[in-house]
Amino acid sequence: LRQLINEEPLLHCPTDRDFLVKFLRCRKYSVEAAMETIRMYFRMRHDNPDIFEGLVPGRVNFEAVFGDNHLITVLGDKDPLGRCISMVKLGAWNSNICPLNDFVRAALLIGEHVLRDPQIQVTGVVAVVDTKGLYLHHVRHYTPLFIKRLIHIVQECYPLRVKGVYIVNNPPIFELLYAVARPFLKTKIVERIHFIGDDYDKLHAFIPPELLPREYGGIHEPYDCDGLEKELRRSSRYFEEINQSGYQTK
């Protein structure tokens, strides 16, 4: 894999073992497939500067995304299969809290962070997506172009194994957004999406309540967003290195 990277003179890419192995694990140790994902990863960062330029902890709007809003976080415990549990409040976001790109930047930074865990590189991630509060005004922001771009980034360009998506509190309007998203999703991802509604017993069939916050029928206190922010800031050097990598223009 290092040899393939060295054969691309315009690609400045980390070649340490930790960075390369996460791409190899995601692609079941196919060197060619891992290399293609690395190419797509850095092309994606190059082609979307509105999201990825300066994507380091010091330039992410944590106050808005975390704060009282808890738009996205990662639970402290993994699920019984060793998978990372992420919590995303899709319906709680609105443009008065922060620009949509700030929400996306924080989510992708967290994604980069959890992918540094060797166990998660193998076991993958599950997500509880709370759509409570989703209304028509969200549709103006969650456009087909935005949805397509975000799916491409997560599904094709990140060395991420999405093992389950659990949609909770889904109002009727979510069906419209999902109808837009579904054609862009791989079949295996579609099969891993489960519509829970507000019956949290269904959610507990996938994630035990002892791992969940109380608002989802669990036993834990609200999210430790402060702890996650501190972890991200401690990793600033890593994010700076990634931010300085990529395809160089002639």
C-alpha positions as CSV (number, residue, x, y, z in Angstrom):
1,L,0.0,0.0,0.0
2,R,2.9,2.4,0.8
3,Q,4.3,1.6,-2.6
4,L,1.1,2.5,-4.4
5,I,0.9,5.8,-2.4
6,N,4.5,6.6,-3.4
7,E,3.7,6.0,-7.0
8,E,1.3,9.0,-6.9
9,P,3.5,12.0,-6.9
10,L,0.7,14.5,-6.3
11,L,-0.7,12.7,-3.3
12,H,0.8,13.7,0.0
13,C,-0.5,11.1,2.4
14,P,0.5,9.7,5.8
15,T,2.1,6.3,5.5
16,D,2.3,5.3,9.1
17,R,0.9,1.9,10.0
18,D,-2.1,3.2,12.0
19,F,-3.3,5.4,9.1
20,L,-3.0,2.7,6.4
21,V,-4.3,-0.2,8.4
22,K,-7.7,1.4,9.0
23,F,-8.2,1.6,5.2
24,L,-7.0,-2.0,4.8
25,R,-9.3,-3.3,7.5
26,C,-12.3,-1.5,5.9
27,R,-11.6,-3.1,2.6
28,K,-10.9,-6.6,4.0
29,Y,-7.1,-6.2,3.3
30,S,-7.5,-5.7,-0.4
31,V,-4.6,-3.4,-1.2
32,E,-6.1,-2.1,-4.4
33,A,-9.5,-1.4,-2.8
34,A,-7.8,0.3,0.2
35,M,-5.8,2.5,-2.2
36,E,-8.9,3.4,-4.1
37,T,-10.6,4.4,-0.9
38,I,-7.6,6.6,0.1
39,R,-7.8,8.3,-3.3
40,M,-11.5,9.0,-2.9
41,Y,-10.9,10.1,0.7
42,F,-8.4,12.8,-0.3
43,R,-10.3,13.8,-3.5
44,M,-13.4,14.2,-1.4
45,R,-11.5,16.5,1.0
46,H,-10.1,18.5,-2.0
47,D,-13.5,18.8,-3.8
48,N,-15.4,19.9,-0.7
49,P,-13.4,22.8,0.8
50,D,-16.6,24.3,2.4
51,I,-16.6,21.2,4.7
52,F,-13.0,20.1,5.0
53,E,-10.9,23.2,4.8
54,G,-9.4,23.8,8.3
55,L,-11.2,20.8,9.7
56,V,-9.4,20.7,13.0
57,P,-10.8,20.9,16.6
58,G,-9.9,24.5,17.0
59,R,-12.1,25.5,14.1
60,V,-15.2,23.5,14.8
61,N,-18.2,25.1,16.4
62,F,-18.5,22.8,19.4
63,E,-20.4,25.3,21.5
64,A,-23.4,25.1,19.1
65,V,-23.2,21.4,18.1
66,F,-22.6,20.2,21.7
67,G,-23.6,22.9,24.3
68,D,-27.3,22.5,25.3
69,N,-28.2,21.1,21.9
70,H,-26.3,17.8,22.0
71,L,-26.8,17.5,18.2
72,I,-24.3,14.6,17.9
73,T,-22.2,12.6,20.3
74,V,-20.7,9.2,20.9
75,L,-21.7,7.1,23.8
76,G,-19.0,6.0,26.3
77,D,-19.7,2.3,26.0
78,K,-19.7,0.1,22.9
79,D,-22.6,-2.2,22.1
80,P,-22.5,-5.9,22.9
81,L,-20.8,-6.5,19.5
82,G,-18.1,-4.0,20.3
83,R,-19.5,-1.3,17.9
84,C,-19.4,2.4,18.5
85,I,-22.8,3.9,19.3
86,S,-23.3,7.4,17.9
87,M,-26.3,9.6,18.6
88,V,-27.4,12.1,16.0
89,K,-30.3,14.6,16.6
90,L,-31.2,15.3,13.0
91,G,-34.5,17.0,13.8
92,A,-33.1,19.2,16.6
93,W,-30.8,21.1,14.3
94,N,-32.0,24.4,12.8
95,S,-30.2,27.3,11.2
96,N,-30.7,29.5,14.3
97,I,-28.3,27.1,16.2
98,C,-25.6,27.0,13.6
99,P,-25.0,26.7,9.8
100,L,-25.7,23.2,8.5
101,N,-22.0,22.9,7.5
102,D,-21.0,23.4,11.1
103,F,-23.1,20.4,12.1
104,V,-21.6,18.3,9.3
105,R,-18.0,19.4,10.1
106,A,-18.5,18.3,13.7
107,A,-20.0,15.0,12.7
108,L,-17.1,14.2,10.3
109,L,-14.5,15.2,12.8
110,I,-16.1,12.8,15.3
111,G,-16.1,10.2,12.6
112,E,-12.4,10.7,12.0
113,H,-11.8,10.4,15.7
114,V,-13.7,7.2,16.4
115,L,-12.0,5.6,13.4
116,R,-8.7,5.8,15.2
117,D,-9.9,3.0,17.5
118,P,-8.6,-0.3,16.1
119,Q,-11.6,-2.2,17.5
120,I,-14.1,0.1,15.7
121,Q,-12.2,-0.2,12.5
122,V,-13.2,-3.9,12.6
123,T,-16.6,-3.9,14.4
124,G,-18.0,-0.7,12.9
125,V,-20.5,1.9,14.0
126,V,-24.2,2.0,14.7
127,A,-26.2,5.2,14.8
128,V,-29.3,6.3,16.6
129,V,-30.8,9.1,14.5
130,D,-33.4,11.1,16.3
131,T,-35.7,12.9,13.9
132,K,-38.0,14.5,16.5
133,G,-38.7,18.1,15.5
134,L,-38.2,17.5,11.8
135,Y,-40.4,19.9,9.9
136,L,-40.9,21.4,6.4
137,H,-38.2,24.1,7.0
138,H,-35.6,21.4,7.3
139,V,-36.3,20.3,3.7
140,R,-35.0,23.6,2.4
141,H,-31.6,22.7,3.9
142,Y,-31.6,18.9,3.6
143,T,-31.8,19.2,-0.2
144,P,-31.3,16.2,-2.6
145,L,-27.9,17.6,-3.5
146,F,-26.9,17.8,0.1
147,I,-28.2,14.3,0.9
148,K,-26.4,12.8,-2.1
149,R,-23.1,14.5,-1.2
150,L,-23.2,13.5,2.4
151,I,-24.0,9.9,1.5
152,H,-21.2,9.8,-1.0
153,I,-18.7,11.1,1.6
154,V,-19.7,8.6,4.3
155,Q,-20.5,5.6,2.2
156,E,-17.7,5.7,-0.4
157,C,-14.9,7.9,1.0
158,Y,-14.5,7.0,4.6
159,P,-13.0,3.7,5.9
160,L,-16.2,3.3,7.9
161,R,-18.3,0.2,8.5
162,V,-21.9,1.3,9.1
163,K,-23.5,-1.7,10.8
164,G,-26.9,-0.3,11.9
165,V,-29.0,2.9,11.6
166,Y,-31.9,3.2,14.0
167,I,-34.4,6.0,13.2
168,V,-36.4,7.1,16.2
169,N,-39.3,9.6,16.6
170,N,-39.7,9.7,12.8
171,P,-42.5,12.0,11.7
172,P,-44.2,11.6,8.3
173,I,-42.0,14.1,6.6
174,F,-39.0,11.9,7.2
175,E,-40.4,9.5,4.6
176,L,-39.9,12.3,2.0
177,L,-36.2,12.7,3.0
178,Y,-35.7,9.0,3.0
179,A,-37.2,8.6,-0.4
180,V,-34.6,11.1,-1.7
181,A,-31.8,9.3,0.1
182,R,-32.6,5.7,-0.7
183,P,-31.5,5.6,-4.3
184,F,-28.0,6.7,-3.3
185,L,-27.7,4.1,-0.5
186,K,-26.1,0.7,-1.0
187,T,-28.4,-2.3,-0.6
188,K,-26.6,-3.5,2.5
189,I,-27.0,-0.1,4.1
190,V,-30.7,0.0,3.3
191,E,-31.1,-3.5,5.0
192,R,-29.4,-2.1,8.1
193,I,-31.8,0.8,8.5
194,H,-34.6,0.2,11.1
195,F,-37.5,2.6,11.7
196,I,-38.2,2.6,15.4
197,G,-40.7,5.4,15.9
198,D,-41.2,6.2,19.6
199,D,-41.4,2.6,20.8
200,Y,-38.0,2.4,22.5
201,D,-38.5,-1.2,23.3
202,K,-37.8,-1.8,19.7
203,L,-34.6,0.2,20.0
204,H,-33.6,-1.9,23.0
205,A,-33.8,-5.0,20.9
206,F,-30.7,-3.6,19.1
207,I,-29.0,-1.6,21.9
208,P,-29.5,-2.6,25.5
209,P,-31.2,0.1,27.7
210,E,-28.3,0.0,30.1
211,L,-26.1,1.6,27.4
212,L,-28.6,4.3,26.4
213,P,-29.4,7.8,27.9
214,R,-32.7,8.1,29.8
215,E,-34.4,10.0,27.1
216,Y,-34.3,6.8,25.0
217,G,-35.5,4.5,27.8
218,G,-32.0,3.9,29.2
219,I,-30.4,4.5,32.5
220,H,-27.6,6.9,31.8
221,E,-27.4,10.6,32.5
222,P,-27.3,13.0,29.5
223,Y,-24.3,12.8,27.1
224,D,-20.8,13.7,28.2
225,C,-20.2,16.1,25.3
226,D,-17.5,17.9,27.3
227,G,-15.5,14.8,27.6
228,L,-15.8,14.1,23.9
229,E,-14.7,17.7,23.1
230,K,-11.7,17.3,25.3
231,E,-10.7,14.1,23.5
232,L,-11.0,15.8,20.1
233,R,-8.9,18.7,21.2
234,R,-6.2,16.4,22.6
235,S,-6.1,14.9,19.1
236,S,-5.4,18.2,17.4
237,R,-2.0,17.2,16.1
238,Y,-3.5,14.2,14.2
239,F,-6.2,16.4,12.6
240,E,-3.6,19.0,11.6
241,E,-1.5,16.3,9.9
242,I,-4.6,15.1,7.9
243,N,-5.5,18.7,7.1
244,Q,-2.1,19.2,5.6
245,S,-2.3,16.0,3.5
246,G,-4.0,15.4,0.2
247,Y,-3.6,16.0,-3.5
248,Q,-1.2,18.8,-4.3
249,T,-2.0,21.1,-7.2
250,K,0.8,21.5,-9.8
